[in-house]
Amino acid sequence: MQIQSWLSGFDGQYYIAQRLKRKPQILRKMHRFSVRLTQLQDIGGNRIIVDKNEDVESLRRYIHEKLVNNKDIKIHRETDYRTVGRDDTGYRALHIILETHKTKIELQIRSSAQHYWAECIERTSVIYGHYLKENDGDKRVIDYFKLLSHVFFEIESKREPTPQEKIDLDRKREESEKIIENKKNGKILHSHVNDDVIHTLTTIESKNPDSIKNWILIFDWNTGHFVNWESISRDPTEAYEAYSQNERLYEEETGFEVVLVGSSNVEMIRKTHSHYFGIDGYDSILEKLDQSILGFSSRQTIDAGSRRILLTLRRKNRWGKKAVSLDTLKNHYCQTVFGFDVALEKLLELGLVTKNGKRGPFSLNIRKQEEINSYL
């Protein structure tokens, strides 16, 4: 929390959240490296996202300056994966391990491009069913991510990837897509932006602004929905107890993910843990690549509820003048859609659905047929 308060004086845009490493990750890491629990240095940590790689360097200097006269917090070790990337997967970031009162805390500092890559591999791991960032899975898929990391680094360094690198990337992407889609989870939704949850939490948050909150996120990768997201006590003992109870209720083996994070606002978490909400942004990079990762070709900015409304209207052939009333759409066609009102409003805002009058009737915008099909 002290690190979060320090950053208020940093001259640059940033996103930061504090998190506990999830218990299944801790156990896998202990087995993978044959280490004791006391040897792990990243159980607690902060994830910090800045715009560019040079901003990572600026933040590094800023943190060093803050620590010069600090007697309680010292730098234990730094590991810089930015230039070369990790040998096994291509992961890039700057890690600063801090030590305070014999406890080690990891600062994980990434540029937007580095973070985008990391979130992509996180989501693809869930879709695929292998922990790619832990070097688990088909070597061809891991090799694809290693090349993608290299290409991102070249672009971020203001160098154009070679024609051969682009050809290789596209070939590896197609190969990886086939491998992943042949898996059981290969047809899972590729993008999740739960606008109704964000709207609700932002409303709660507005009643108590400018303070760091602890949040528990429970995400169901089987459906692409949040099961729950609640603000919990800032008391460490109470927060951890709530976290442990939820981990026992929602097990990773059954497709759930329980995460304990802390931040000053929901938007921070949406940026630092974007694979729960849909990976959006970073267009300056993606525009220079022809489809770089599974799901890029169908990147979406709508939530699962909005997609279900679109799918229902298309299945019912409600295009143009073939409209349907609000009551029929909401209470008959889409009665199980979570956050229906927010989901429909999003579709109207994007112009994918049109309405005749204040309360409808509603139909699909026939002029955006190709775009609608791409969402589905």
C-alpha positions in Angstrom: 0.0 0.0 0.0 3.0 2.3 0.6 4.1 1.6 -3.0 0.7 2.6 -4.2 0.8 5.9 -2.3 4.3 6.6 -3.6 3.2 6.4 -7.2 0.8 9.3 -6.8 3.9 11.5 -7.2 5.2 9.7 -10.3 5.2 12.0 -13.4 3.5 9.6 -15.9 0.4 7.5 -16.5 0.3 4.2 -14.7 -2.1 1.5 -13.4 -1.3 -0.4 -10.2 -2.9 -3.1 -8.2 -1.7 -5.3 -5.3 -2.3 -9.0 -5.4 -1.7 -12.3 -3.6 -0.4 -15.1 -5.8 -3.1 -17.7 -6.1 -2.7 -20.9 -4.1 -2.7 -23.3 -7.1 0.0 -21.1 -8.7 2.1 -21.3 -5.5 1.9 -25.1 -5.4 2.8 -25.5 -9.1 5.8 -23.2 -8.7 7.1 -25.1 -5.7 6.8 -28.4 -7.6 8.3 -26.9 -10.8 11.4 -25.5 -9.1 11.6 -27.9 -6.2 11.7 -25.0 -3.7 10.2 -24.4 -0.2 7.5 -22.0 0.5 9.9 -19.7 2.3 12.0 -19.4 -0.8 9.2 -17.9 -3.0 9.6 -14.1 -3.4 6.4 -13.3 -5.3 3.6 -14.5 -3.1 2.7 -10.8 -2.4 3.3 -8.1 -5.0 2.2 -5.1 -7.0 1.5 -5.1 -10.8 2.3 -1.8 -12.4 1.5 -1.0 -16.0 2.9 2.1 -17.7 2.7 3.2 -21.3 6.1 2.5 -22.9 9.3 0.7 -22.1 11.1 4.0 -21.4 8.4 4.7 -18.8 9.4 1.4 -17.1 12.9 2.8 -16.9 11.6 6.1 -15.5 9.6 4.3 -12.9 12.6 2.2 -11.9 14.6 5.4 -11.3 11.7 6.9 -9.3 11.5 3.9 -7.0 15.2 3.8 -6.5 15.1 7.5 -5.4 12.2 6.8 -3.0 14.3 4.0 -1.4 17.5 6.0 -0.9 16.6 7.1 2.6 14.1 4.4 3.5 15.2 2.2 6.4 12.2 -0.2 6.3 12.2 -1.2 2.6 15.3 -2.3 0.6 15.8 -3.7 -2.8 16.7 -7.4 -2.5 17.1 -8.1 -6.2 16.2 -7.0 -9.7 15.5 -9.2 -12.7 15.1 -7.5 -16.1 13.4 -9.6 -18.7 12.7 -6.7 -21.1 15.4 -6.9 -23.7 15.8 -10.6 -24.2 12.7 -12.1 -22.6 12.6 -15.4 -20.6 14.2 -18.3 -22.4 11.3 -20.6 -22.0 8.3 -18.4 -23.0 9.5 -14.9 -24.1 7.9 -13.2 -21.1 9.0 -9.6 -20.7 8.9 -7.3 -17.7 11.0 -5.7 -15.0 10.8 -7.4 -11.6 12.0 -5.6 -8.5 12.1 -7.7 -5.3 11.7 -5.5 -2.2 12.4 -6.7 1.3 10.7 -5.3 4.4 10.9 -6.9 7.9 12.2 -10.2 6.4 9.2 -10.3 4.0 9.8 -10.1 0.2 7.4 -8.3 -2.1 7.6 -8.3 -5.9 7.0 -5.3 -8.1 6.1 -6.5 -11.5 6.5 -3.5 -13.9 5.4 -3.8 -17.5 4.9 -1.6 -20.5 1.5 -1.7 -22.3 2.9 -4.0 -25.0 4.6 -6.3 -22.4 1.3 -6.4 -20.4 -0.8 -7.1 -23.5 1.4 -10.1 -24.4 1.2 -11.4 -20.8 -2.6 -11.1 -20.7 -2.9 -12.8 -24.1 -1.0 -15.8 -22.9 -3.0 -15.9 -19.7 -6.3 -16.1 -21.5 -5.0 -18.5 -24.2 -3.8 -20.8 -21.4 -7.3 -21.0 -20.0 -8.8 -21.6 -23.4 -6.2 -24.2 -24.2 -6.1 -25.9 -20.8 -2.3 -25.6 -20.3 -0.2 -23.1 -18.3 1.7 -21.7 -21.3 3.6 -19.1 -19.2 4.9 -21.9 -17.1 6.2 -23.7 -20.2 3.4 -26.2 -20.1 1.7 -27.2 -23.4 2.6 -28.0 -27.0 6.0 -26.5 -27.9 4.6 -25.1 -31.2 2.1 -22.9 -29.2 4.8 -21.8 -26.8 7.1 -21.0 -29.8 4.4 -18.9 -31.3 4.2 -16.8 -28.1 8.0 -16.5 -28.0 8.0 -15.1 -31.6 5.0 -12.8 -30.8 7.0 -11.4 -27.8 10.0 -10.7 -30.0 7.8 -9.0 -32.7 6.2 -6.8 -30.0 9.6 -5.9 -28.7 10.8 -4.9 -32.2 7.7 -2.7 -32.7 8.1 -1.1 -29.3 11.7 -0.4 -30.1 10.6 1.4 -33.2 11.9 -1.3 -35.5 9.8 -2.9 -38.2 9.7 -6.7 -38.0 11.2 -8.4 -41.1 8.9 -9.8 -43.8 10.1 -13.3 -42.8 9.2 -12.7 -39.1 5.7 -11.7 -40.2 5.3 -14.8 -42.4 6.6 -17.0 -39.6 4.3 -15.4 -37.0 1.2 -15.9 -39.2 2.1 -19.5 -39.9 2.7 -20.2 -36.2 -0.5 -18.4 -35.3 -2.6 -20.6 -37.7 -0.8 -23.7 -36.4 -1.5 -22.7 -32.8 -5.1 -22.0 -33.5 -5.7 -25.5 -34.8 -3.9 -27.1 -31.8 -5.9 -25.0 -29.3 -9.3 -25.3 -31.0 -8.9 -29.1 -31.0 -8.8 -29.0 -27.3 -12.0 -29.4 -25.1 -12.0 -25.7 -24.2 -11.1 -24.5 -27.7 -14.5 -23.0 -28.4 -14.7 -20.9 -25.2 -15.6 -17.3 -25.6 -12.5 -15.3 -26.5 -13.5 -12.0 -25.0 -15.3 -11.1 -21.7 -16.2 -7.5 -20.9 -18.8 -7.6 -18.2 -20.1 -4.0 -18.4 -22.9 -4.6 -15.9 -20.3 -5.6 -13.2 -18.2 -2.6 -13.9 -21.2 -0.3 -13.8 -22.3 -1.7 -10.4 -18.9 -1.6 -8.8 -18.2 1.9 -10.1 -21.5 3.0 -8.4 -20.4 1.4 -5.1 -16.9 2.8 -5.4 -18.2 6.4 -5.9 -19.5 6.4 -2.4 -16.0 5.9 -1.0 -13.5 7.5 -3.4 -9.7 8.0 -3.0 -9.0 5.0 -0.8 -7.4 1.6 -1.6 -9.9 -1.3 -1.4 -9.5 -5.0 -1.3 -11.6 -6.9 -3.9 -12.2 -10.6 -4.4 -12.9 -11.6 -8.0 -14.4 -15.0 -8.8 -14.4 -15.8 -12.5 -15.9 -18.8 -14.2 -13.9 -19.7 -17.2 -16.5 -22.2 -18.3 -19.0 -19.5 -19.1 -16.9 -16.3 -19.3 -18.9 -14.7 -16.4 -18.0 -13.3 -13.1 -19.6 -15.4 -10.3 -19.0 -12.6 -7.8 -16.9 -9.5 -7.3 -17.1 -7.9 -3.9 -15.3 -5.3 -1.8 -13.9 -6.8 1.4 -12.2 -5.6 4.5 -8.9 -3.9 4.4 -7.9 -5.7 7.5 -5.3 -8.3 6.3 -6.5 -11.2 8.5 -10.2 -10.7 7.5 -9.3 -10.3 3.8 -7.3 -13.5 3.7 -10.0 -15.4 5.6 -12.5 -14.3 3.0 -10.1 -15.3 0.2 -9.5 -18.7 1.7 -13.2 -19.4 2.1 -13.8 -18.6 -1.6 -10.9 -20.7 -2.7 -12.4 -23.7 -0.9 -15.8 -23.0 -2.5 -14.6 -22.3 -6.1 -11.8 -24.7 -7.0 -9.5 -24.1 -9.9 -9.8 -27.7 -11.1 -13.5 -27.1 -11.9 -12.8 -24.0 -14.0 -13.0 -21.2 -11.4 -10.4 -18.5 -10.6 -10.4 -16.7 -7.2 -8.2 -13.6 -7.1 -7.6 -11.2 -4.2 -6.5 -7.7 -5.5 -6.3 -4.3 -4.0 -6.5 -0.9 -5.8 -7.9 2.5 -5.5 -10.5 2.0 -8.2 -12.1 -0.6 -10.5 -10.6 0.9 -13.6 -7.1 0.2 -12.3 -8.0 -3.5 -12.0 -9.6 -3.6 -15.4 -6.2 -2.5 -16.8 -3.9 -4.6 -14.6 -6.1 -7.8 -15.0 -7.6 -7.1 -18.4 -7.9 -10.8 -19.5 -11.1 -11.0 -17.4 -12.7 -8.1 -19.3 -11.6 -8.5 -22.9 -8.2 -7.4 -24.2 -8.8 -4.1 -25.8 -6.6 -1.1 -26.7 -3.0 -1.2 -27.9 -4.2 -0.6 -31.5 -0.9 1.2 -32.4 0.7 -2.2 -32.2 -2.0 -4.4 -33.6 -2.6 -2.3 -36.6 0.9 -3.3 -37.8 0.3 -7.0 -37.4 -2.1 -9.0 -39.6 -3.8 -11.2 -36.9 -1.3 -11.9 -34.3 -3.0 -14.2 -31.7 -5.9 -16.5 -31.3 -8.9 -14.2 -30.9 -7.4 -11.0 -32.5 -9.5 -11.5 -35.6 -12.6 -11.4 -33.5 -11.6 -9.0 -30.7 -14.7 -7.7 -29.1 -15.8 -4.9 -26.8 -19.1 -6.3 -25.7 -19.9 -8.7 -22.9 -21.4 -12.2 -23.0 -24.9 -10.8 -22.4 -24.8 -8.4 -25.4 -23.6 -11.3 -27.6 -26.5 -13.5 -26.4 -29.0 -10.7 -27.4 -27.3 -10.4 -30.8 -27.4 -14.2 -31.3 -31.1 -14.4 -30.3 -32.1 -11.6 -32.6 -30.2 -13.2 -35.5 -31.6 -16.6 -34.8 -35.1 -15.1 -34.8 -34.2 -13.3 -38.0 -35.1 -9.8 -36.5 -33.4 -7.6 -39.1 -34.4 -4.1 -40.2 -38.2 -3.8 -40.2 -38.7 -7.2 -38.6 -38.6 -5.8 -35.1 -39.6 -7.1 -31.7 -41.1 -5.4 -28.7 -39.0 -4.7 -25.5 -41.3 -7.0 -23.5 -40.9 -10.0 -25.8 -37.1 -9.5 -26.2 -36.5 -9.1 -22.5 -39.0 -11.4 -20.8 -39.4 -14.1 -23.4 -36.4 -14.3 -25.8 -33.7 -13.2 -23.3 -35.1 -13.8 -19.8 -31.9 -15.5 -18.6 -29.5 -12.8 -19.8 -27.6 -11.3 -16.9 -27.6 -7.5 -16.9 -30.0 -7.3 -19.9 -30.6 -3.5 -19.7 -26.9 -2.6 -19.7 -26.2 -5.2 -22.4 -28.9 -3.8 -24.7 -27.8 -0.2 -24.1 -24.3 -1.2 -25.2 -25.7 -2.6 -28.5 -27.7 0.5 -29.1 -24.6 2.7 -28.4 -22.6 0.7 -30.9 -25.4 0.9 -33.5 -25.6 -2.8 -33.8 -29.3 -2.8 -32.7 -31.8 -0.1 -33.6 -35.0 0.9 -32.0 -38.2 2.7 -33.2 -39.4 4.9 -30.5 -38.3 5.3 -26.9 -39.1 1.7 -25.9 -38.7 0.0 -29.2 -39.5 -2.2 -31.1 -35.9 -3.4 -31.6 -34.1 -5.1 -34.5 -30.6 -5.8 -35.8 -29.1 -3.0 -37.9 -29.0 -4.5 -41.4 -26.3 -2.1 -42.5 -24.0 -3.7 -39.9 -24.6 -7.3 -40.8 -21.0 -8.1 -41.4 -19.9 -6.5 -38.1 -22.6 -8.3 -36.2 -21.6 -11.6 -37.7 -18.0 -11.0 -36.6 -19.0 -10.5 -33.0 -20.8 -13.9 -33.1 
